[in-house]
Amino acid sequence: MPRLGRTGRAWIAAAAFAVGCFHGYDLEDKEPPPGYPGGTCVPGAGCRLPSVCYEEFGICYDQNDPCKGIYCGGNGTCTIDMANQNRPLCVCDPGYSNDAFAFFCL
């Protein structure tokens, strides 16, 4: 096993701390890690419970709180799509569109 220098150990500790303390998308510039609500689905592993993978878009969402972690790029609002198994849906502000990315209004 390769030895890590001081910088390598500090980077690993910082990365573990950042992922371990993540509780959702509560700040504009905070990107959810893969597997968490609002983050991408982890290939082969899916999402952390109670989240599930919305396979069509490759994003994790919490079935108990579908909009948890869904930010819509700051130019829209997450709503619950009752016609689509209570999954998250971004409704974009006027002048913005989510045609290119379903959960990001540009």
Residue pairs with C-beta under 8 A, 6 or more apart in sequence:
4 12
18 33
19 33
22 30
22 32
22 33
22 36
24 32
24 36
24 37
24 38
24 68
24 69
25 31
25 32
25 37
25 38
25 68
25 69
25 70
25 71
28 71
28 74
31 39
32 38
32 39
32 60
32 69
33 39
34 40
34 41
34 42
34 60
35 41
35 42
35 45
35 46
35 47
35 48
35 51
35 60
36 47
36 48
36 51
36 60
36 69
37 47
37 51
37 60
37 61
37 62
37 65
37 68
37 69
37 70
38 59
38 60
38 61
38 68
38 69
38 70
38 71
38 103
39 47
39 59
39 60
39 69
40 58
40 59
40 60
41 47
41 53
41 54
41 55
41 58
41 59
41 60
46 52
46 53
46 60
47 53
47 60
47 61
48 60
50 62
50 63
50 64
51 60
51 61
51 62
51 63
52 60
52 61
52 63
53 59
53 60
54 60
54 61
54 87
54 88
57 102
57 103
59 70
59 102
59 103
60 69
61 68
61 69
61 70
61 87
61 88
62 68
62 69
63 86
66 78
66 80
66 86
66 87
66 88
67 78
67 79
67 80
67 88
70 78
70 88
70 90
70 103
71 78
71 103
72 78
72 90
72 91
72 92
72 98
72 103
72 104
72 105
73 90
73 96
73 98
73 101
73 103
73 104
73 105
73 106
74 105
75 92
75 93
75 96
75 105
75 106
76 90
76 91
76 92
76 93
76 96
76 98
76 105
77 90
77 91
77 93
78 88
78 89
78 90
78 91
79 88
79 89
79 90
79 91
80 86
80 87
80 88
80 89
81 87
81 88
81 89
88 103
90 98
90 102
90 103
90 104
90 105
92 98
92 105
93 105
96 105
96 106
97 105
97 106
98 104
98 105
98 106
100 106
